[in-house]
Amino acid sequence: MSTLHRVSGRLRLGLALSALTAACWATLPVALKLTLVVLDPITLTWFRFLVAAVLTIAWLGLRGGLPGFGALGRRGGSMLALAAVMLVGNYVFYLLGVQMTSPGNAQLLIQLAPLLMALGGVLVFGERFRGAQWLGMALLVAGMGLFFRDQFTHVALSAEGQASASRGGYLLGSLLVVLAAVVWAVYALVQKQLLMRLGSMQILCVIYIAAALMLWPFAHPAHLARLDGGQWALLMFCALNTVVAYGAFAEALAHWEASRVSAVLALTPLLCLGVVALVHGLWPAMLAPEPMSAIGWIGAALVVAGSAAVSLLGRPRPA
Protein backbone atom coordinates (compact mmCIF):
# COMPACT_ATOMS: atom_id res chain seq x y z
CA MET A 1 0.00 0.00 0.00
CA SER A 2 1.39 3.38 -0.98
CA THR A 3 2.36 5.79 1.80
CA LEU A 4 2.27 8.82 -0.49
CA HIS A 5 -0.72 11.13 -0.74
CA ARG A 6 -2.94 10.64 -3.81
CA VAL A 7 -5.21 13.35 -5.16
CA SER A 8 -9.02 13.03 -5.27
CA GLY A 9 -9.15 13.46 -9.06
CA ARG A 10 -11.59 16.41 -8.96
CA LEU A 11 -9.60 18.34 -11.54
CA ARG A 12 -12.00 21.24 -12.08
CA LEU A 13 -12.19 21.93 -8.36
CA GLY A 14 -8.41 21.75 -8.13
CA LEU A 15 -8.06 24.22 -11.00
CA ALA A 16 -10.60 26.63 -9.46
CA LEU A 17 -8.90 26.53 -6.06
CA SER A 18 -5.49 27.05 -7.65
CA ALA A 19 -6.80 30.06 -9.60
CA LEU A 20 -8.31 31.52 -6.42
CA THR A 21 -4.96 31.12 -4.65
CA ALA A 22 -3.15 32.89 -7.50
CA ALA A 23 -5.69 35.73 -7.45
CA CYS A 24 -5.27 36.21 -3.70
CA TRP A 25 -1.48 36.25 -3.93
CA ALA A 26 -1.62 38.65 -6.89
CA THR A 27 -3.67 41.24 -4.99
CA LEU A 28 -1.84 40.84 -1.68
CA PRO A 29 1.40 42.72 -2.61
CA VAL A 30 -0.57 45.86 -3.50
CA ALA A 31 -2.49 45.78 -0.22
CA LEU A 32 0.69 45.05 1.72
CA LYS A 33 2.55 47.92 0.05
CA LEU A 34 -0.16 50.37 1.05
CA THR A 35 -0.43 48.97 4.59
CA LEU A 36 3.33 49.00 5.17
CA VAL A 37 3.23 52.79 4.96
CA VAL A 38 1.68 52.81 8.45
CA LEU A 39 2.72 49.43 9.93
CA ASP A 40 6.02 47.56 10.19
CA PRO A 41 6.40 44.23 8.31
CA ILE A 42 6.72 41.97 11.37
CA THR A 43 3.62 43.36 13.09
CA LEU A 44 1.67 43.13 9.86
CA THR A 45 2.70 39.50 9.30
CA TRP A 46 2.01 38.59 12.94
CA PHE A 47 -1.48 40.11 12.73
CA ARG A 48 -2.22 38.19 9.53
CA PHE A 49 -1.30 34.89 11.17
CA LEU A 50 -3.18 35.80 14.37
CA VAL A 51 -6.43 36.53 12.53
CA ALA A 52 -5.96 33.41 10.43
CA ALA A 53 -5.47 31.29 13.57
CA VAL A 54 -8.56 32.72 15.31
CA LEU A 55 -10.82 32.29 12.27
CA THR A 56 -9.56 28.78 11.54
CA ILE A 57 -10.02 27.68 15.16
CA ALA A 58 -13.57 29.09 15.14
CA TRP A 59 -14.37 27.37 11.83
CA LEU A 60 -13.05 24.00 12.93
CA GLY A 61 -14.69 24.33 16.36
CA LEU A 62 -18.12 24.92 14.83
CA ARG A 63 -17.65 21.92 12.55
CA GLY A 64 -16.22 19.70 15.27
CA GLY A 65 -12.96 19.36 13.39
CA LEU A 66 -10.35 20.72 15.78
CA PRO A 67 -7.13 18.81 15.18
CA GLY A 68 -6.38 15.72 17.21
CA PHE A 69 -2.80 14.55 17.14
CA GLY A 70 -3.25 10.92 18.17
CA ALA A 71 -3.14 9.68 14.58
CA LEU A 72 -0.05 11.67 13.69
CA GLY A 73 2.56 9.63 15.51
CA ARG A 74 6.08 10.83 16.07
CA ARG A 75 6.88 11.09 12.35
CA GLY A 76 3.67 12.98 11.59
CA GLY A 77 4.27 15.37 14.47
CA SER A 78 7.77 16.05 13.23
CA MET A 79 6.45 16.73 9.73
CA LEU A 80 3.84 19.14 11.11
CA ALA A 81 6.50 21.01 13.08
CA LEU A 82 8.69 21.13 9.97
CA ALA A 83 5.83 22.58 7.90
CA ALA A 84 5.23 25.31 10.50
CA VAL A 85 8.90 26.22 10.72
CA MET A 86 9.24 26.29 6.93
CA LEU A 87 6.29 28.66 6.46
CA VAL A 88 7.52 31.01 9.19
CA GLY A 89 10.99 30.81 7.65
CA ASN A 90 9.52 31.75 4.30
CA TYR A 91 8.05 34.94 5.75
CA VAL A 92 11.16 35.85 7.75
CA PHE A 93 13.65 35.28 4.92
CA TYR A 94 11.37 37.10 2.49
CA LEU A 95 11.06 40.11 4.80
CA LEU A 96 14.83 40.27 5.28
CA GLY A 97 15.32 40.00 1.52
CA VAL A 98 12.89 42.85 0.86
CA GLN A 99 14.67 44.96 3.46
CA MET A 100 18.08 44.42 1.85
CA THR A 101 17.02 44.68 -1.82
CA SER A 102 13.75 45.97 -3.26
CA PRO A 103 10.12 44.82 -3.46
CA GLY A 104 10.42 44.26 -7.23
CA ASN A 105 13.49 42.08 -6.87
CA ALA A 106 11.90 40.07 -4.06
CA GLN A 107 8.63 39.62 -5.96
CA LEU A 108 10.28 38.11 -9.02
CA LEU A 109 12.70 35.87 -7.10
CA ILE A 110 10.01 34.40 -4.84
CA GLN A 111 8.31 33.04 -7.97
CA LEU A 112 10.97 30.33 -7.95
CA ALA A 113 8.84 28.68 -5.25
CA PRO A 114 6.10 27.18 -7.47
CA LEU A 115 8.70 25.86 -9.93
CA LEU A 116 10.58 24.20 -7.08
CA MET A 117 7.28 22.79 -5.87
CA ALA A 118 6.61 21.33 -9.32
CA LEU A 119 10.01 19.65 -9.35
CA GLY A 120 9.32 18.26 -5.89
CA GLY A 121 5.95 16.92 -7.00
CA VAL A 122 7.62 14.97 -9.80
CA LEU A 123 10.55 13.72 -7.71
CA VAL A 124 8.81 13.03 -4.37
CA PHE A 125 5.26 12.02 -5.33
CA GLY A 126 6.07 10.43 -8.68
CA GLU A 127 3.75 12.74 -10.60
CA ARG A 128 4.20 12.36 -14.35
CA PHE A 129 3.52 14.60 -17.32
CA ARG A 130 2.45 13.79 -20.85
CA GLY A 131 4.72 15.01 -23.62
CA ALA A 132 2.62 18.11 -24.24
CA GLN A 133 2.77 18.95 -20.56
CA TRP A 134 6.57 18.70 -20.52
CA LEU A 135 6.59 21.07 -23.50
CA GLY A 136 4.34 23.38 -21.52
CA MET A 137 6.74 23.29 -18.59
CA ALA A 138 9.63 24.14 -20.94
CA LEU A 139 7.66 27.12 -22.29
CA LEU A 140 6.83 28.18 -18.75
CA VAL A 141 10.48 28.04 -17.64
CA ALA A 142 11.63 29.88 -20.77
CA GLY A 143 8.97 32.54 -20.29
CA MET A 144 9.91 32.94 -16.64
CA GLY A 145 13.53 33.37 -17.69
CA LEU A 146 12.68 36.17 -20.14
CA PHE A 147 10.28 37.79 -17.70
CA PHE A 148 12.80 37.69 -14.85
CA ARG A 149 15.60 38.96 -17.11
CA ASP A 150 13.49 41.97 -18.04
CA GLN A 151 12.57 42.66 -14.42
CA PHE A 152 16.18 42.22 -13.27
CA THR A 153 17.23 44.83 -15.83
CA HIS A 154 14.79 47.37 -14.44
CA VAL A 155 15.70 46.49 -10.84
CA ALA A 156 19.41 46.88 -11.59
CA LEU A 157 18.83 50.27 -13.22
CA SER A 158 16.75 51.50 -10.29
CA ALA A 159 19.25 50.11 -7.77
CA GLU A 160 22.12 52.13 -9.26
CA GLY A 161 20.84 55.27 -7.56
CA GLN A 162 20.60 53.69 -4.11
CA ALA A 163 23.88 54.68 -2.56
CA SER A 164 22.96 53.14 0.79
CA ALA A 165 22.67 49.61 -0.60
CA SER A 166 25.99 47.91 -1.27
CA ARG A 167 26.36 45.26 -3.97
CA GLY A 168 27.17 42.69 -1.32
CA GLY A 169 24.06 43.52 0.66
CA TYR A 170 21.92 43.41 -2.46
CA LEU A 171 23.29 39.98 -3.37
CA LEU A 172 22.75 38.68 0.17
CA GLY A 173 19.19 39.96 0.14
CA SER A 174 18.55 38.20 -3.17
CA LEU A 175 19.93 34.95 -1.77
CA LEU A 176 17.62 35.28 1.25
CA VAL A 177 14.61 35.57 -1.06
CA VAL A 178 15.78 32.47 -2.95
CA LEU A 179 16.06 30.70 0.41
CA ALA A 180 12.50 31.84 1.17
CA ALA A 181 11.38 30.19 -2.08
CA VAL A 182 13.17 26.95 -1.18
CA VAL A 183 11.65 26.68 2.30
CA TRP A 184 8.19 27.49 0.91
CA ALA A 185 8.47 24.62 -1.57
CA VAL A 186 9.49 22.30 1.29
CA TYR A 187 6.50 23.53 3.31
CA ALA A 188 4.10 22.87 0.43
CA LEU A 189 5.35 19.32 -0.20
CA VAL A 190 5.38 18.42 3.52
CA GLN A 191 1.83 19.72 3.87
CA LYS A 192 0.74 17.59 0.92
CA GLN A 193 2.07 14.47 2.66
CA LEU A 194 0.39 15.47 5.94
CA LEU A 195 -2.99 15.36 4.17
CA MET A 196 -2.88 11.59 4.70
CA ARG A 197 -3.22 12.16 8.47
CA LEU A 198 -5.04 15.48 8.96
CA GLY A 199 -7.42 17.65 7.00
CA SER A 200 -6.02 20.66 5.20
CA MET A 201 -7.66 23.19 7.54
CA GLN A 202 -6.46 21.26 10.61
CA ILE A 203 -2.90 21.44 9.32
CA LEU A 204 -3.21 25.16 8.64
CA CYS A 205 -4.74 25.75 12.07
CA VAL A 206 -1.63 24.41 13.80
CA ILE A 207 0.69 26.27 11.43
CA TYR A 208 -1.12 29.59 11.95
CA ILE A 209 -0.94 29.23 15.74
CA ALA A 210 2.75 28.33 15.64
CA ALA A 211 3.53 31.21 13.27
CA ALA A 212 1.68 33.77 15.42
CA LEU A 213 3.49 32.58 18.55
CA MET A 214 6.89 32.63 16.86
CA LEU A 215 6.45 36.19 15.55
CA TRP A 216 4.75 37.61 18.68
CA PRO A 217 7.99 38.58 20.51
CA PHE A 218 9.08 40.68 17.52
CA ALA A 219 5.72 42.38 16.82
CA HIS A 220 4.40 45.71 18.13
CA PRO A 221 0.64 45.27 18.74
CA ALA A 222 0.37 48.77 20.23
CA HIS A 223 1.00 50.23 16.77
CA LEU A 224 -2.41 48.94 15.65
CA ALA A 225 -4.09 51.66 17.72
CA ARG A 226 -2.68 54.29 15.35
CA LEU A 227 -4.61 53.05 12.31
CA ASP A 228 -7.68 54.82 10.93
CA GLY A 229 -10.71 53.18 9.34
CA GLY A 230 -9.28 52.90 5.84
CA GLN A 231 -6.01 51.50 7.11
CA TRP A 232 -7.86 48.94 9.23
CA ALA A 233 -9.82 47.90 6.13
CA LEU A 234 -6.56 47.30 4.25
CA LEU A 235 -5.11 45.42 7.21
CA MET A 236 -8.16 43.16 7.47
CA PHE A 237 -8.01 42.51 3.72
CA CYS A 238 -4.40 41.36 4.15
CA ALA A 239 -5.39 39.11 7.06
CA LEU A 240 -8.42 37.57 5.34
CA ASN A 241 -6.37 37.14 2.18
CA THR A 242 -4.07 34.86 4.18
CA VAL A 243 -6.96 32.64 5.29
CA VAL A 244 -8.55 32.38 1.85
CA ALA A 245 -5.29 31.92 -0.07
CA TYR A 246 -3.72 29.22 2.08
CA GLY A 247 -7.06 27.49 2.63
CA ALA A 248 -7.64 27.32 -1.12
CA PHE A 249 -4.03 26.26 -1.69
CA ALA A 250 -4.25 23.42 0.82
CA GLU A 251 -7.52 22.18 -0.68
CA ALA A 252 -6.10 22.44 -4.21
CA LEU A 253 -3.32 20.05 -3.23
CA ALA A 254 -5.95 17.57 -2.04
CA HIS A 255 -7.66 17.53 -5.44
CA TRP A 256 -4.89 18.25 -7.97
CA GLU A 257 -1.26 17.24 -8.54
CA ALA A 258 1.34 19.54 -6.94
CA SER A 259 3.02 20.04 -10.31
CA ARG A 260 -0.23 21.29 -11.88
CA VAL A 261 -1.09 23.54 -8.93
CA SER A 262 2.37 25.08 -9.20
CA ALA A 263 1.85 25.79 -12.90
CA VAL A 264 -1.24 27.89 -12.16
CA LEU A 265 0.53 29.66 -9.30
CA ALA A 266 3.27 30.62 -11.76
CA LEU A 267 0.76 33.11 -13.20
CA THR A 268 0.81 35.11 -9.95
CA PRO A 269 3.39 37.74 -11.01
CA LEU A 270 1.50 38.37 -14.25
CA LEU A 271 -1.78 38.75 -12.40
CA CYS A 272 -0.01 41.06 -9.98
CA LEU A 273 1.12 43.25 -12.89
CA GLY A 274 -2.51 43.50 -13.96
CA VAL A 275 -3.59 44.52 -10.47
CA VAL A 276 -0.81 47.14 -10.32
CA ALA A 277 -1.90 48.54 -13.70
CA LEU A 278 -5.53 48.65 -12.57
CA VAL A 279 -4.75 50.42 -9.29
CA HIS A 280 -2.42 52.86 -11.07
CA GLY A 281 -5.12 53.61 -13.63
CA LEU A 282 -7.71 54.32 -10.93
CA TRP A 283 -5.40 56.09 -8.45
CA PRO A 284 -2.21 57.21 -10.27
CA ALA A 285 -0.68 58.89 -7.23
CA MET A 286 -1.10 55.81 -5.06
CA LEU A 287 0.97 53.27 -6.99
CA ALA A 288 3.54 53.52 -9.79
CA PRO A 289 3.21 51.28 -12.87
CA GLU A 290 5.58 48.35 -13.40
CA PRO A 291 7.94 49.02 -16.36
CA MET A 292 8.20 46.19 -18.91
CA SER A 293 9.97 45.97 -22.27
CA ALA A 294 9.06 43.80 -25.26
CA ILE A 295 11.18 40.97 -23.82
CA GLY A 296 9.11 41.03 -20.66
CA TRP A 297 5.83 40.83 -22.55
CA ILE A 298 7.11 37.94 -24.70
CA GLY A 299 8.09 36.14 -21.52
CA ALA A 300 4.65 36.83 -20.08
CA ALA A 301 2.97 35.30 -23.13
CA LEU A 302 5.17 32.19 -22.88
CA VAL A 303 4.35 31.82 -19.19
CA VAL A 304 0.61 31.96 -19.91
CA ALA A 305 0.91 29.42 -22.76
CA GLY A 306 3.14 27.10 -20.76
CA SER A 307 0.96 27.26 -17.66
CA ALA A 308 -2.14 26.47 -19.71
CA ALA A 309 -0.41 23.47 -21.31
CA VAL A 310 0.79 22.04 -18.00
CA SER A 311 -2.52 22.59 -16.23
CA LEU A 312 -5.10 21.70 -18.87
CA LEU A 313 -3.69 19.23 -21.43
CA GLY A 314 -5.18 15.92 -20.47
CA ARG A 315 -4.95 13.73 -17.39
CA PRO A 316 -1.51 12.70 -16.18
CA ARG A 317 -0.49 9.07 -16.47
CA PRO A 318 -0.57 7.24 -13.12
CA ALA A 319 2.80 6.72 -11.50
ROGU-430218 format. One record per residue (C-alpha): residue in three letters; x, y, z; residue number from 0. Coordinates in nm, 3 decimals. Layout:
# residues N
 type      xx      yy      zz seq
  ala       X       Y       Z NUM
...
# end
This chain:
# residues 319
 type      xx      yy      zz seq
  met   0.000   0.000   0.000   0
  ser   0.139   0.338  -0.098   1
  thr   0.236   0.579   0.180   2
  leu   0.227   0.882  -0.049   3
  his  -0.072   1.113  -0.074   4
  arg  -0.294   1.064  -0.381   5
  val  -0.521   1.335  -0.516   6
  ser  -0.902   1.303  -0.527   7
  gly  -0.915   1.346  -0.906   8
  arg  -1.159   1.641  -0.896   9
  leu  -0.960   1.834  -1.154  10
  arg  -1.200   2.124  -1.208  11
  leu  -1.219   2.193  -0.836  12
  gly  -0.841   2.175  -0.813  13
  leu  -0.806   2.422  -1.100  14
  ala  -1.060   2.663  -0.946  15
  leu  -0.890   2.653  -0.606  16
  ser  -0.549   2.705  -0.765  17
  ala  -0.680   3.006  -0.960  18
  leu  -0.831   3.152  -0.642  19
  thr  -0.496   3.112  -0.465  20
  ala  -0.315   3.289  -0.750  21
  ala  -0.569   3.573  -0.745  22
  cys  -0.527   3.621  -0.370  23
  trp  -0.148   3.625  -0.393  24
  ala  -0.162   3.865  -0.689  25
  thr  -0.367   4.124  -0.499  26
  leu  -0.184   4.084  -0.168  27
  pro   0.140   4.272  -0.261  28
  val  -0.057   4.586  -0.350  29
  ala  -0.249   4.578  -0.022  30
  leu   0.069   4.505   0.172  31
  lys   0.255   4.792   0.005  32
  leu  -0.016   5.037   0.105  33
  thr  -0.043   4.897   0.459  34
  leu   0.333   4.900   0.517  35
  val   0.323   5.279   0.496  36
  val   0.168   5.281   0.845  37
  leu   0.272   4.943   0.993  38
  asp   0.602   4.756   1.019  39
  pro   0.640   4.423   0.831  40
  ile   0.672   4.197   1.137  41
  thr   0.362   4.336   1.309  42
  leu   0.167   4.313   0.986  43
  thr   0.270   3.950   0.930  44
  trp   0.201   3.859   1.294  45
  phe  -0.148   4.011   1.273  46
  arg  -0.222   3.819   0.953  47
  phe  -0.130   3.489   1.117  48
  leu  -0.318   3.580   1.437  49
  val  -0.643   3.653   1.253  50
  ala  -0.596   3.341   1.043  51
  ala  -0.547   3.129   1.357  52
  val  -0.856   3.272   1.531  53
  leu  -1.082   3.229   1.227  54
  thr  -0.956   2.878   1.154  55
  ile  -1.002   2.768   1.516  56
  ala  -1.357   2.909   1.514  57
  trp  -1.437   2.737   1.183  58
  leu  -1.305   2.400   1.293  59
  gly  -1.469   2.433   1.636  60
  leu  -1.812   2.492   1.483  61
  arg  -1.765   2.192   1.255  62
  gly  -1.622   1.970   1.527  63
  gly  -1.296   1.936   1.339  64
  leu  -1.035   2.072   1.578  65
  pro  -0.713   1.881   1.518  66
  gly  -0.638   1.572   1.721  67
  phe  -0.280   1.455   1.714  68
  gly  -0.325   1.092   1.817  69
  ala  -0.314   0.968   1.458  70
  leu  -0.005   1.167   1.369  71
  gly   0.256   0.963   1.551  72
  arg   0.608   1.083   1.607  73
  arg   0.688   1.109   1.235  74
  gly   0.367   1.298   1.159  75
  gly   0.427   1.537   1.447  76
  ser   0.777   1.605   1.323  77
  met   0.645   1.673   0.973  78
  leu   0.384   1.914   1.111  79
  ala   0.650   2.101   1.308  80
  leu   0.869   2.113   0.997  81
  ala   0.583   2.258   0.790  82
  ala   0.523   2.531   1.050  83
  val   0.890   2.622   1.072  84
  met   0.924   2.629   0.693  85
  leu   0.629   2.866   0.646  86
  val   0.752   3.101   0.919  87
  gly   1.099   3.081   0.765  88
  asn   0.952   3.175   0.430  89
  tyr   0.805   3.494   0.575  90
  val   1.116   3.585   0.775  91
  phe   1.365   3.528   0.492  92
  tyr   1.137   3.710   0.249  93
  leu   1.106   4.011   0.480  94
  leu   1.483   4.027   0.528  95
  gly   1.532   4.000   0.152  96
  val   1.289   4.285   0.086  97
  gln   1.467   4.496   0.346  98
  met   1.808   4.442   0.185  99
  thr   1.702   4.468  -0.182 100
  ser   1.375   4.597  -0.326 101
  pro   1.012   4.482  -0.346 102
  gly   1.042   4.426  -0.723 103
  asn   1.349   4.208  -0.687 104
  ala   1.190   4.007  -0.406 105
  gln   0.863   3.962  -0.596 106
  leu   1.028   3.811  -0.902 107
  leu   1.270   3.587  -0.710 108
  ile   1.001   3.440  -0.484 109
  gln   0.831   3.304  -0.797 110
  leu   1.097   3.033  -0.795 111
  ala   0.884   2.868  -0.525 112
  pro   0.610   2.718  -0.747 113
  leu   0.870   2.586  -0.993 114
  leu   1.058   2.420  -0.708 115
  met   0.728   2.279  -0.587 116
  ala   0.661   2.133  -0.932 117
  leu   1.001   1.965  -0.935 118
  gly   0.932   1.826  -0.589 119
  gly   0.595   1.692  -0.700 120
  val   0.762   1.497  -0.980 121
  leu   1.055   1.372  -0.771 122
  val   0.881   1.303  -0.437 123
  phe   0.526   1.202  -0.533 124
  gly   0.607   1.043  -0.868 125
  glu   0.375   1.274  -1.060 126
  arg   0.420   1.236  -1.435 127
  phe   0.352   1.460  -1.732 128
  arg   0.245   1.379  -2.085 129
  gly   0.472   1.501  -2.362 130
  ala   0.262   1.811  -2.424 131
  gln   0.277   1.895  -2.056 132
  trp   0.657   1.870  -2.052 133
  leu   0.659   2.107  -2.350 134
  gly   0.434   2.338  -2.152 135
  met   0.674   2.329  -1.859 136
  ala   0.963   2.414  -2.094 137
  leu   0.766   2.712  -2.229 138
  leu   0.683   2.818  -1.875 139
  val   1.048   2.804  -1.764 140
  ala   1.163   2.988  -2.077 141
  gly   0.897   3.254  -2.029 142
  met   0.991   3.294  -1.664 143
  gly   1.353   3.337  -1.769 144
  leu   1.268   3.617  -2.014 145
  phe   1.028   3.779  -1.770 146
  phe   1.280   3.769  -1.485 147
  arg   1.560   3.896  -1.711 148
  asp   1.349   4.197  -1.804 149
  gln   1.257   4.266  -1.442 150
  phe   1.618   4.222  -1.327 151
  thr   1.723   4.483  -1.583 152
  his   1.479   4.737  -1.444 153
  val   1.570   4.649  -1.084 154
  ala   1.941   4.688  -1.159 155
  leu   1.883   5.027  -1.322 156
  ser   1.675   5.150  -1.029 157
  ala   1.925   5.011  -0.777 158
  glu   2.212   5.213  -0.926 159
  gly   2.084   5.527  -0.756 160
  gln   2.060   5.369  -0.411 161
  ala   2.388   5.468  -0.256 162
  ser   2.296   5.314   0.079 163
  ala   2.267   4.961  -0.060 164
  ser   2.599   4.791  -0.127 165
  arg   2.636   4.526  -0.397 166
  gly   2.717   4.269  -0.132 167
  gly   2.406   4.352   0.066 168
  tyr   2.192   4.341  -0.246 169
  leu   2.329   3.998  -0.337 170
  leu   2.275   3.868   0.017 171
  gly   1.919   3.996   0.014 172
  ser   1.855   3.820  -0.317 173
  leu   1.993   3.495  -0.177 174
  leu   1.762   3.528   0.125 175
  val   1.461   3.557  -0.106 176
  val   1.578   3.247  -0.295 177
  leu   1.606   3.070   0.041 178
  ala   1.250   3.184   0.117 179
  ala   1.138   3.019  -0.208 180
  val   1.317   2.695  -0.118 181
  val   1.165   2.668   0.230 182
  trp   0.819   2.749   0.091 183
  ala   0.847   2.462  -0.157 184
  val   0.949   2.230   0.129 185
  tyr   0.650   2.353   0.331 186
  ala   0.410   2.287   0.043 187
  leu   0.535   1.932  -0.020 188
  val   0.538   1.842   0.352 189
  gln   0.183   1.972   0.387 190
  lys   0.074   1.759   0.092 191
  gln   0.207   1.447   0.266 192
  leu   0.039   1.547   0.594 193
  leu  -0.299   1.536   0.417 194
  met  -0.288   1.159   0.470 195
  arg  -0.322   1.216   0.847 196
  leu  -0.504   1.548   0.896 197
  gly  -0.742   1.765   0.700 198
  ser  -0.602   2.066   0.520 199
  met  -0.766   2.319   0.754 200
  gln  -0.646   2.126   1.061 201
  ile  -0.290   2.144   0.932 202
  leu  -0.321   2.516   0.864 203
  cys  -0.474   2.575   1.207 204
  val  -0.163   2.441   1.380 205
  ile   0.069   2.627   1.143 206
  tyr  -0.112   2.959   1.195 207
  ile  -0.094   2.923   1.574 208
  ala   0.275   2.833   1.564 209
  ala   0.353   3.121   1.327 210
  ala   0.168   3.377   1.542 211
  leu   0.349   3.258   1.855 212
  met   0.689   3.263   1.686 213
  leu   0.645   3.619   1.555 214
  trp   0.475   3.761   1.868 215
  pro   0.799   3.858   2.051 216
  phe   0.908   4.068   1.752 217
  ala   0.572   4.238   1.682 218
  his   0.440   4.571   1.813 219
  pro   0.064   4.527   1.874 220
  ala   0.037   4.877   2.023 221
  his   0.100   5.023   1.677 222
  leu  -0.241   4.894   1.565 223
  ala  -0.409   5.166   1.772 224
  arg  -0.268   5.429   1.535 225
  leu  -0.461   5.305   1.231 226
  asp  -0.768   5.482   1.093 227
  gly  -1.071   5.318   0.934 228
  gly  -0.928   5.290   0.584 229
  gln  -0.601   5.150   0.711 230
  trp  -0.786   4.894   0.923 231
  ala  -0.982   4.790   0.613 232
  leu  -0.656   4.730   0.425 233
  leu  -0.511   4.542   0.721 234
  met  -0.816   4.316   0.747 235
  phe  -0.801   4.251   0.372 236
  cys  -0.440   4.136   0.415 237
  ala  -0.539   3.911   0.706 238
  leu  -0.842   3.757   0.534 239
  asn  -0.637   3.714   0.218 240
  thr  -0.407   3.486   0.418 241
  val  -0.696   3.264   0.529 242
  val  -0.855   3.238   0.185 243
  ala  -0.529   3.192  -0.007 244
  tyr  -0.372   2.922   0.208 245
  gly  -0.706   2.749   0.263 246
  ala  -0.764   2.732  -0.112 247
  phe  -0.403   2.626  -0.169 248
  ala  -0.425   2.342   0.082 249
  glu  -0.752   2.218  -0.068 250
  ala  -0.610   2.244  -0.421 251
  leu  -0.332   2.005  -0.323 252
  ala  -0.595   1.757  -0.204 253
  his  -0.766   1.753  -0.544 254
  trp  -0.489   1.825  -0.797 255
  glu  -0.126   1.724  -0.854 256
  ala   0.134   1.954  -0.694 257
  ser   0.302   2.004  -1.031 258
  arg  -0.023   2.129  -1.188 259
  val  -0.109   2.354  -0.893 260
  ser   0.237   2.508  -0.920 261
  ala   0.185   2.579  -1.290 262
  val  -0.124   2.789  -1.216 263
  leu   0.053   2.966  -0.930 264
  ala   0.327   3.062  -1.176 265
  leu   0.076   3.311  -1.320 266
  thr   0.081   3.511  -0.995 267
  pro   0.339   3.774  -1.101 268
  leu   0.150   3.837  -1.425 269
  leu  -0.178   3.875  -1.240 270
  cys  -0.001   4.106  -0.998 271
  leu   0.112   4.325  -1.289 272
  gly  -0.251   4.350  -1.396 273
  val  -0.359   4.452  -1.047 274
  val  -0.081   4.714  -1.032 275
  ala  -0.190   4.854  -1.370 276
  leu  -0.553   4.865  -1.257 277
  val  -0.475   5.042  -0.929 278
  his  -0.242   5.286  -1.107 279
  gly  -0.512   5.361  -1.363 280
  leu  -0.771   5.432  -1.093 281
  trp  -0.540   5.609  -0.845 282
  pro  -0.221   5.721  -1.027 283
  ala  -0.068   5.889  -0.723 284
  met  -0.110   5.581  -0.506 285
  leu   0.097   5.327  -0.699 286
  ala   0.354   5.352  -0.979 287
  pro   0.321   5.128  -1.287 288
  glu   0.558   4.835  -1.340 289
  pro   0.794   4.902  -1.636 290
  met   0.820   4.619  -1.891 291
  ser   0.997   4.597  -2.227 292
  ala   0.906   4.380  -2.526 293
  ile   1.118   4.097  -2.382 294
  gly   0.911   4.103  -2.066 295
  trp   0.583   4.083  -2.255 296
  ile   0.711   3.794  -2.470 297
  gly   0.809   3.614  -2.152 298
  ala   0.465   3.683  -2.008 299
  ala   0.297   3.530  -2.313 300
  leu   0.517   3.219  -2.288 301
  val   0.435   3.182  -1.919 302
  val   0.061   3.196  -1.991 303
  ala   0.091   2.942  -2.276 304
  gly   0.314   2.710  -2.076 305
  ser   0.096   2.726  -1.766 306
  ala  -0.214   2.647  -1.971 307
  ala  -0.041   2.347  -2.131 308
  val   0.079   2.204  -1.800 309
  ser  -0.252   2.259  -1.623 310
  leu  -0.510   2.170  -1.887 311
  leu  -0.369   1.923  -2.143 312
  gly  -0.518   1.592  -2.047 313
  arg  -0.495   1.373  -1.739 314
  pro  -0.151   1.270  -1.618 315
  arg  -0.049   0.907  -1.647 316
  pro  -0.057   0.724  -1.312 317
  ala   0.280   0.672  -1.150 318
# end
